[in-house]
Amino acid sequence: MTEIQIAAVGDLMVKRYIISDAKLPNGIYSFDPLLKKVAPYLKRADLTIGNLETTFAGKKGRAPRKSHGPLFKCPDELAPALKRAGFDVLITANNHCMDFGAEGLLRTLRILDQNGIHHTGTFISVKGSKEYLIKEIKGIKIGILSYTNGLNGIPIPTNKPWMINLVQTKKIVQDIHNLKKNVDLVIVYLHFGNEYSHSPNLQQKQLVKLLFKHGANIILGSHPHVLQPLTTRGKKQFVIYSLGNFISTKLKNNDYTQSSIILNISVKKDEEGKISINGIHYIPTLVHRNLNNGRQKTEVIPIREALSENNPKLKANQRERIKKMVEHSIKILKGI
């Protein structure tokens, strides 16, 4: 018998003041302080996954003419900081992956490769798009798939239709069937749902039901920017419809866009080679910004840890706000 821990987080939206807070006087960016307090929890898992909702498009990265949303890019220094914090796999299929066109997308993947971070959902070549990401950990083979519902209206180059996995039912089902032959466990990370909604929509529910029917074991959702419920089905299947924002500025003046979790899933393989999901736990987190030695500092913090410490920097109203956020997160995850 063998048992492993998988950790998963939602959107990594490193933008605006989060980037400026990381800039050092010498012009270099240091993102390690952003993740310092959550890194021990991310490193503890055998496999840690997050959704990279930005690009490494570089200083010369050009934005396409048409986009229905803001355009995200981040200094390259974020990649090694994510690796040091414990991330093993980053999902790259989301509605911002084409923010700086095909060139920005390809450069993002090259930066991840240079930093030893595995990725899936977008691809450098036709050959790469046909190869599945499989991680073997302690004798358990895990296949990871990822797809996005849209690209903010930015078209995929007609000569490179293979670059991005879109949510197309037929393809996802086929990919699951292909993977099942070679792995013990299939994880599907979907970028879907309605932004700012704490409830999954009908399309999310129908797709999850279908993918479970075809053998998906763990379905992880992102895109709504806030948490949505989680559900376990028997001993072999689990879904969280949205993991929310793990790193983000406050969106639409909504506190809950900065409140999330580190999800921990225990997976067991018995002597007969049968897989089961042995336990689900989560650590509520919060993006916190405060003044530190005359400088603004943004960090992702485990909420309970912040509350349990006799933290002199937390004012009474902040403490109450944070407590409310934990209670809210737990209610949403339970689907109350």
C-alpha positions as CSV (number, residue, x, y, z in Angstrom):
1,M,0.0,0.0,0.0
2,T,1.1,3.5,-0.8
3,E,-0.4,6.9,0.0
4,I,0.4,10.4,-1.5
5,Q,-0.7,13.9,-0.9
6,I,-1.8,16.2,-3.7
7,A,-2.1,19.9,-3.1
8,A,-4.1,22.2,-5.5
9,V,-4.7,25.9,-5.6
10,G,-6.7,28.2,-7.9
11,D,-5.7,31.2,-9.9
12,L,-2.3,32.8,-9.6
13,M,-3.1,36.3,-10.8
14,V,0.1,38.2,-10.1
15,K,-0.7,41.7,-11.3
16,R,-0.6,45.4,-10.6
17,Y,0.5,46.3,-7.0
18,I,1.5,42.7,-6.3
19,I,4.2,43.1,-9.0
20,S,5.2,46.6,-7.8
21,D,5.5,45.4,-4.2
22,A,7.9,42.7,-5.4
23,K,10.2,45.2,-7.1
24,L,13.5,45.8,-5.3
25,P,15.5,49.1,-5.4
26,N,17.9,47.5,-8.0
27,G,15.0,46.8,-10.4
28,I,15.0,43.0,-9.8
29,Y,11.8,41.4,-8.6
30,S,11.6,39.1,-5.6
31,F,8.3,37.1,-5.3
32,D,9.5,34.8,-2.5
33,P,8.1,37.0,0.3
34,L,4.7,36.8,-1.4
35,L,4.6,33.0,-0.9
36,K,6.9,32.6,2.2
37,K,4.1,31.8,4.7
38,V,2.3,29.3,2.4
39,A,5.4,27.6,0.9
40,P,5.7,25.1,3.8
41,Y,2.2,23.8,3.1
42,L,2.8,23.7,-0.7
43,K,6.1,21.8,-0.3
44,R,4.6,19.3,2.1
45,A,2.6,17.7,-0.6
46,D,4.0,15.1,-3.1
47,L,2.4,17.0,-6.0
48,T,1.4,20.7,-6.0
49,I,-0.7,22.2,-8.8
50,G,-1.9,25.7,-9.5
51,N,-3.4,27.7,-12.4
52,L,-1.0,30.3,-13.9
53,E,-3.4,33.1,-14.8
54,T,-0.8,35.4,-16.3
55,T,1.9,35.2,-19.0
56,F,5.7,35.5,-19.1
57,A,5.4,37.5,-22.4
58,G,8.6,39.5,-21.7
59,K,9.2,43.2,-22.1
60,K,8.7,43.1,-25.8
61,G,5.5,41.1,-25.6
62,R,2.8,42.7,-27.8
63,A,-0.9,42.6,-26.9
64,P,-3.4,41.5,-29.6
65,R,-5.9,44.1,-30.8
66,K,-9.0,42.4,-29.6
67,S,-9.5,41.2,-26.0
68,H,-12.7,41.3,-23.9
69,G,-10.7,41.6,-20.7
70,P,-7.5,43.0,-19.1
71,L,-4.2,41.8,-20.3
72,F,-1.8,40.1,-17.9
73,K,1.9,39.6,-17.9
74,C,4.4,39.2,-15.1
75,P,8.2,39.4,-14.7
76,D,10.1,36.2,-15.3
77,E,11.3,36.1,-11.7
78,L,7.9,34.8,-10.7
79,A,8.6,31.4,-12.3
80,P,11.6,30.4,-10.1
81,A,9.8,31.8,-7.0
82,L,6.8,29.4,-7.7
83,K,9.2,26.5,-8.1
84,R,11.0,27.4,-4.8
85,A,7.6,27.7,-3.1
86,G,6.7,24.1,-4.1
87,F,4.8,24.2,-7.3
88,D,5.4,21.1,-9.5
89,V,2.7,21.6,-12.2
90,L,1.1,24.8,-13.5
91,I,-2.0,24.8,-15.6
92,T,-1.7,27.2,-18.6
93,A,-5.1,26.8,-20.3
94,N,-7.2,29.8,-19.2
95,N,-8.8,32.9,-20.6
96,H,-5.6,34.9,-20.2
97,C,-3.1,32.5,-21.8
98,M,-3.3,34.4,-25.2
99,D,-3.2,37.9,-23.7
100,F,0.1,38.6,-25.6
101,G,-0.7,36.4,-28.5
102,A,0.9,33.1,-29.7
103,E,4.4,34.6,-29.0
104,G,3.5,35.4,-25.4
105,L,2.1,31.9,-24.9
106,L,5.1,30.2,-26.3
107,R,7.5,32.4,-24.3
108,T,5.5,31.5,-21.1
109,L,6.1,27.8,-21.7
110,R,9.8,28.3,-22.4
111,I,10.2,30.2,-19.1
112,L,8.4,27.4,-17.2
113,D,10.6,24.8,-18.9
114,Q,13.7,26.7,-18.0
115,N,12.6,26.6,-14.4
116,G,11.8,22.9,-14.3
117,I,8.0,23.5,-13.8
118,H,5.8,21.0,-15.7
119,H,2.7,22.4,-17.4
120,T,-0.3,21.4,-19.5
121,G,-3.2,22.9,-21.3
122,T,-1.2,25.0,-23.9
123,F,1.6,23.6,-26.1
124,I,4.7,24.6,-28.0
125,S,4.3,22.1,-30.8
126,V,1.9,19.6,-32.5
127,K,3.9,16.8,-31.0
128,G,3.7,18.3,-27.5
129,S,-0.1,18.7,-27.8
130,K,-0.4,14.9,-28.3
131,E,1.7,14.0,-25.3
132,Y,-0.1,13.7,-22.0
133,L,1.4,15.0,-18.7
134,I,2.0,12.0,-16.5
135,K,3.6,12.2,-13.1
136,E,4.6,9.0,-11.2
137,I,4.9,9.5,-7.5
138,K,5.6,6.6,-5.1
139,G,4.4,4.1,-7.7
140,I,1.1,6.0,-8.4
141,K,0.8,7.2,-12.0
142,I,-1.2,10.5,-12.3
143,G,-2.4,11.9,-15.6
144,I,-3.2,15.7,-15.6
145,L,-5.4,17.3,-18.3
146,S,-6.5,21.0,-18.5
147,Y,-8.9,22.9,-20.7
148,T,-10.3,26.5,-20.8
149,N,-13.8,27.6,-21.8
150,G,-12.6,30.7,-23.6
151,L,-9.8,33.2,-24.4
152,N,-11.5,36.5,-23.9
153,G,-12.3,36.7,-27.6
154,I,-8.7,36.4,-28.8
155,P,-8.5,33.9,-31.7
156,I,-6.2,30.9,-31.7
157,P,-3.9,31.2,-34.8
158,T,-5.6,29.3,-37.6
159,N,-2.3,27.5,-38.4
160,K,-1.8,26.4,-34.8
161,P,-5.2,25.0,-33.6
162,W,-3.3,22.6,-31.4
163,M,-1.9,25.3,-29.2
164,I,-4.6,25.5,-26.6
165,N,-7.0,22.9,-25.1
166,L,-10.5,24.3,-25.2
167,V,-13.4,22.8,-23.3
168,Q,-14.8,20.5,-26.0
169,T,-16.6,17.6,-24.6
170,K,-15.6,15.0,-27.2
171,K,-11.9,15.8,-26.9
172,I,-11.9,15.7,-23.1
173,V,-13.7,12.4,-23.0
174,Q,-11.3,10.9,-25.6
175,D,-8.3,12.3,-23.6
176,I,-9.6,10.7,-20.4
177,H,-10.0,7.3,-22.2
178,N,-6.5,7.5,-23.7
179,L,-5.0,8.4,-20.3
180,K,-6.9,5.7,-18.3
181,K,-4.9,3.0,-20.1
182,N,-1.6,4.3,-18.8
183,V,-2.3,5.8,-15.3
184,D,-3.9,5.1,-12.0
185,L,-5.5,8.5,-11.5
186,V,-6.9,11.2,-13.9
187,I,-7.0,14.8,-12.8
188,V,-8.9,17.2,-15.0
189,Y,-8.4,21.0,-14.3
190,L,-11.1,23.0,-16.0
191,H,-11.3,26.8,-16.4
192,F,-15.0,27.3,-16.5
193,G,-18.1,28.8,-14.7
194,N,-19.4,32.3,-14.1
195,E,-17.1,34.9,-12.7
196,Y,-17.9,36.0,-9.1
197,S,-20.5,33.3,-8.6
198,H,-20.2,31.0,-5.6
199,S,-22.5,28.4,-7.2
200,P,-21.7,26.2,-10.2
201,N,-23.9,26.7,-13.2
202,L,-25.7,24.0,-15.1
203,Q,-23.0,23.6,-17.7
204,Q,-20.4,23.0,-15.0
205,K,-22.6,20.4,-13.3
206,Q,-23.4,18.6,-16.6
207,L,-19.7,18.5,-17.7
208,V,-18.5,17.2,-14.3
209,K,-21.2,14.5,-14.3
210,L,-20.2,13.4,-17.9
211,L,-16.4,13.4,-17.1
212,F,-17.0,11.3,-13.9
213,K,-19.0,8.9,-16.0
214,H,-16.0,8.5,-18.4
215,G,-13.5,7.9,-15.6
216,A,-12.2,11.2,-14.4
217,N,-11.1,10.9,-10.7
218,I,-10.4,14.5,-9.6
219,I,-11.9,17.6,-11.2
220,L,-10.5,20.9,-10.2
221,G,-12.2,24.1,-11.3
222,S,-11.1,27.7,-11.7
223,H,-12.2,31.0,-13.4
224,P,-15.0,32.3,-11.1
225,H,-12.3,34.1,-8.9
226,V,-14.2,33.0,-5.8
227,L,-14.7,29.6,-4.1
228,Q,-17.4,27.2,-5.2
229,P,-18.5,23.9,-3.4
230,L,-16.6,20.7,-3.3
231,T,-18.2,17.2,-3.4
232,T,-16.8,13.7,-3.0
233,R,-18.5,10.9,-5.0
234,G,-17.7,7.5,-3.4
235,K,-14.1,6.6,-2.8
236,K,-12.8,7.4,-6.3
237,Q,-14.2,10.7,-7.4
238,F,-14.0,14.3,-6.2
239,V,-14.8,17.7,-7.6
240,I,-14.2,21.3,-6.5
241,Y,-16.1,23.6,-8.9
242,S,-13.8,26.6,-8.2
243,L,-10.7,27.0,-6.1
244,G,-11.0,30.8,-6.3
245,N,-8.0,33.1,-6.4
246,F,-4.9,32.0,-4.6
247,I,-3.0,35.2,-5.5
248,S,-4.9,38.3,-6.7
249,T,-5.6,41.9,-6.2
250,K,-9.1,42.6,-5.0
251,L,-11.5,42.3,-8.0
252,K,-14.8,44.2,-8.3
253,N,-14.3,45.4,-4.7
254,N,-15.1,41.9,-3.6
255,D,-13.2,40.7,-0.5
256,Y,-13.8,37.1,-1.5
257,T,-11.7,37.4,-4.6
258,Q,-8.7,37.4,-2.2
259,S,-9.9,34.5,-0.1
260,S,-9.1,30.9,-1.1
261,I,-7.7,27.6,0.1
262,I,-4.8,25.1,-0.3
263,L,-6.7,21.9,-1.0
264,N,-5.1,18.7,0.1
265,I,-6.2,15.3,-1.3
266,S,-4.9,12.0,0.1
267,V,-4.8,9.3,-2.6
268,K,-4.2,5.6,-1.6
269,K,-3.2,2.7,-3.8
270,D,-3.8,-0.7,-2.2
271,E,-1.9,-4.0,-2.6
272,E,-4.3,-4.9,-5.5
273,G,-3.5,-1.7,-7.3
274,K,-6.8,-0.1,-6.6
275,I,-6.9,3.6,-6.1
276,S,-9.1,5.5,-3.5
277,I,-9.4,9.1,-2.3
278,N,-8.6,8.7,1.3
279,G,-9.2,12.2,2.7
280,I,-9.9,15.8,1.8
281,H,-8.5,18.7,3.9
282,Y,-8.0,22.4,3.2
283,I,-6.2,25.3,4.6
284,P,-8.1,28.7,4.1
285,T,-5.8,31.4,2.8
286,L,-5.9,35.2,2.3
287,V,-4.0,37.7,0.2
288,H,-2.9,40.3,2.8
289,R,-1.2,43.6,2.1
290,N,0.3,45.8,4.8
291,L,3.0,48.4,5.4
292,N,6.4,46.8,6.4
293,N,9.4,49.0,7.2
294,G,7.9,51.8,5.2
295,R,7.2,49.5,2.2
296,Q,4.0,47.9,1.0
297,K,4.2,44.1,1.2
298,T,1.7,41.6,-0.3
299,E,1.7,38.0,1.0
300,V,-0.5,35.0,0.9
301,I,-1.2,33.9,4.4
302,P,-2.9,30.8,6.0
303,I,-5.8,32.5,7.7
304,R,-6.0,30.4,10.9
305,E,-2.3,30.9,11.5
306,A,-2.7,34.6,11.2
307,L,-5.6,34.6,13.6
308,S,-4.0,32.3,16.2
309,E,-0.8,34.3,16.4
310,N,-1.0,37.2,18.8
311,N,-0.6,39.4,15.7
312,P,-0.1,43.1,16.8
313,K,-0.5,44.2,13.2
314,L,-4.0,42.9,13.0
315,K,-6.5,45.6,14.1
316,A,-9.8,44.4,15.7
317,N,-11.8,45.2,12.6
318,Q,-9.3,43.3,10.4
319,R,-9.5,40.3,12.7
320,E,-13.3,40.4,12.5
321,R,-13.1,40.6,8.7
322,I,-10.7,37.7,8.4
323,K,-12.8,35.6,10.8
324,K,-15.9,36.3,8.6
325,M,-14.0,35.2,5.5
326,V,-13.0,31.8,7.0
327,E,-16.6,31.2,8.1
328,H,-17.8,32.2,4.6
329,S,-15.3,29.9,2.8
330,I,-16.3,26.9,4.9
331,K,-20.0,27.5,4.2
332,I,-19.4,27.9,0.4
333,L,-17.2,24.7,0.2
334,K,-19.9,22.7,2.0
335,G,-22.5,24.1,-0.4
336,I,-24.6,25.7,2.4
